[in-house]
């Protein structure tokens, strides 16, 4: 009784797997998978390129404002050492962050040209 039930469950599982295999094998869905970039991938790539462009356009004035704030903070610190250190940290951090954004853009562009 137990072996008959085990064989019946095994038969059902194997049949189910074979049916799924043949559905995927003969379905027309997989025919267009490797015919170039699907439409959704193209839309995602263009969306990411637009986001990257906007981030670069926003990062430049943000870095300029942060550097200007650091310079004015240092200028009007009136000898307070802590404010001078804070201003220097702000300027240094802004320059490193902006340089990182620019280098990251160059690296991503280089990788993208190598993959095409």
C-alpha positions in Angstrom: 0.0 0.0 0.0 2.8 2.4 1.0 4.9 1.6 -2.1 1.9 2.0 -4.4 1.2 5.4 -2.9 4.9 6.4 -3.2 4.9 5.3 -6.9 1.8 7.2 -7.6 3.2 10.4 -6.0 6.4 9.9 -7.9 4.5 9.4 -11.2 2.5 12.6 -10.6 5.6 14.6 -9.9 7.5 13.3 -12.9 4.4 13.9 -15.1 4.1 17.4 -13.8 7.7 18.2 -14.5 7.5 16.8 -18.0 4.4 18.8 -18.8 6.1 22.0 -17.6 9.3 21.1 -19.6 7.3 20.6 -22.8 5.3 23.8 -22.2 8.5 25.8 -22.0 10.2 23.9 -24.8 7.4 24.5 -27.3 6.0 27.8 -26.2 6.6 30.9 -28.4 7.7 33.0 -25.4 11.3 31.9 -25.4 11.7 32.5 -29.2 12.3 36.2 -28.8 14.4 36.1 -25.7 17.8 36.2 -27.4 16.9 38.3 -30.5 18.6 41.4 -29.1 17.5 43.7 -26.3 13.9 43.3 -25.2 11.9 46.4 -25.1 11.8 46.7 -21.3 15.6 46.5 -21.1 15.9 49.3 -23.6 13.5 51.4 -21.6 15.4 50.7 -18.4 18.7 51.6 -20.0 17.4 54.9 -21.3 15.8 55.7 -17.9 19.1 55.0 -16.1 21.0 57.2 -18.6 18.5 60.0 -18.0 18.8 59.6 -14.2 22.6 59.6 -14.5 22.5 62.8 -16.5 20.2 64.5 -14.0 22.4 63.5 -11.1 25.5 64.9 -12.8 23.6 68.1 -13.5 22.5 68.4 -9.9 25.8 67.4 -8.4 27.7 70.3 -10.0 25.8 73.1 -8.4 25.4 71.2 -5.1 29.2 70.8 -4.9 29.7 74.5 -5.8 27.2 75.6 -3.0 28.9 73.3 -0.5 32.4 74.6 -1.3 31.1 78.2 -1.1 29.5 77.5 2.3 32.8 76.0 3.5 34.8 79.0 2.2 32.4 81.5 3.9 32.4 79.4 7.1 36.2 79.5 7.1 36.3 83.2 6.3 33.8 84.2 9.0 35.0 81.9 11.7 36.7 84.7 13.5 39.5 82.5 14.7 37.4 79.7 16.1 39.5 76.6 15.4 36.5 74.2 15.5 34.7 76.1 12.8 37.8 76.3 10.7 38.3 72.5 11.0 34.6 71.9 10.1 34.9 74.2 7.1 38.0 72.4 5.9 36.3 69.0 6.3 33.3 70.3 4.4 35.4 71.5 1.5 37.6 68.4 1.4 34.6 66.1 1.6 32.8 68.0 -1.2 35.8 67.8 -3.5 36.3 64.1 -2.9 32.6 63.4 -3.4 32.4 65.3 -6.6 35.6 63.7 -7.9 34.1 60.3 -7.0 31.0 61.1 -9.0 33.0 62.2 -12.0 35.3 59.2 -11.9 32.4 56.9 -11.5 30.7 58.4 -14.6 33.9 57.9 -16.6 34.3 54.3 -15.4 30.7 53.4 -16.2 31.1 55.0 -19.7 34.3 53.0 -20.3 32.6 49.8 -19.2 29.6 50.5 -21.4 31.8 51.1 -24.5 33.7 47.9 -23.9 30.5 45.9 -23.7 29.1 47.2 -27.0 
